[in-house]
Amino acid sequence: MSYVIISVHRPHPEHREALIGSMHRFGAAMAGRPGLISVQTLADTGTDRLVGLAIFETEDDFARLIPLARAAVADDPFDVWESEPIDGFRLAEV
């Protein structure tokens, strides 16, 4: 079974590139580590939304790796960059 996190971001237009950079740093902090299957930064082609997608082997792998990713973006001003709160999903296979 895998464990998936999805984060939906709605950046202010003038902060879009900064947010994309932040999302890339978030993923890079976990890249190549055991337990991470995939991490991607995606843009919804029909809206201004950006989507972060990370797939882990297990929820335990998520719990072990996510502090590394969060630390990489801890000082980023999401409250300035985002036009709305981030929608986050933690998804487990059923």
SULCOR-V836118 format. One record per pair of residues at least 12 apart in sequence whose C-alpha atoms are under 7 Angstrom apart, sorted by the first residue. I is the first residue (numbers start at 0). J is the second residue. D is the distance in whole Angstrom. If there is no record, write none. Layout:
# SULCOR-V836118
I_J_D + I_J_D
This chain:
# SULCOR-V836118
0_56_7 + 0_57_7 + 0_92_6 + 1_54_7 + 1_55_6 + 1_56_5 + 1_57_5 + 1_91_6 + 1_92_6 + 2_54_6 + 2_55_5 + 2_56_6 + 2_57_5 + 2_58_5 + 2_90_6 + 2_91_5 + 2_92_7 + 3_53_6 + 3_54_5 + 3_55_6 + 3_89_6 + 3_90_5 + 3_91_6 + 4_52_6 + 4_53_5 + 4_54_7 + 4_88_6 + 4_89_5 + 4_90_6 + 5_50_7 + 5_51_5 + 5_52_5 + 5_53_7 + 5_87_6 + 5_88_5 + 5_89_7 + 6_50_6 + 6_51_5 + 6_52_7 + 6_85_7 + 6_86_6 + 6_87_4 + 6_88_6 + 7_48_7 + 7_49_6 + 7_50_5 + 7_51_7 + 7_85_6 + 7_86_5 + 7_87_6 + 8_48_6 + 8_49_5 + 8_50_6 + 8_81_7 + 8_85_5 + 8_86_7 + 9_47_6 + 9_48_5 + 9_49_6 + 9_81_6 + 9_82_6 + 9_83_6 + 10_80_6 + 10_81_4 + 10_82_5 + 11_80_6 + 11_81_6 + 11_82_5 + 14_80_5 + 18_80_7 + 21_72_6 + 22_40_6 + 22_51_7 + 23_40_7 + 24_71_6 + 24_72_7 + 25_68_5 + 25_69_7 + 25_71_6 + 25_72_6 + 26_38_6 + 26_68_6 + 28_67_6 + 28_68_5 + 28_71_6 + 29_64_6 + 29_67_7 + 29_68_6 + 34_55_6 + 34_56_5 + 34_60_5 + 35_54_6 + 35_55_4 + 35_56_6 + 36_54_5 + 36_55_5 + 36_56_6 + 37_53_6 + 37_54_5 + 38_52_6 + 38_53_4 + 38_54_6 + 39_51_6 + 39_52_5 + 39_53_6 + 40_52_6
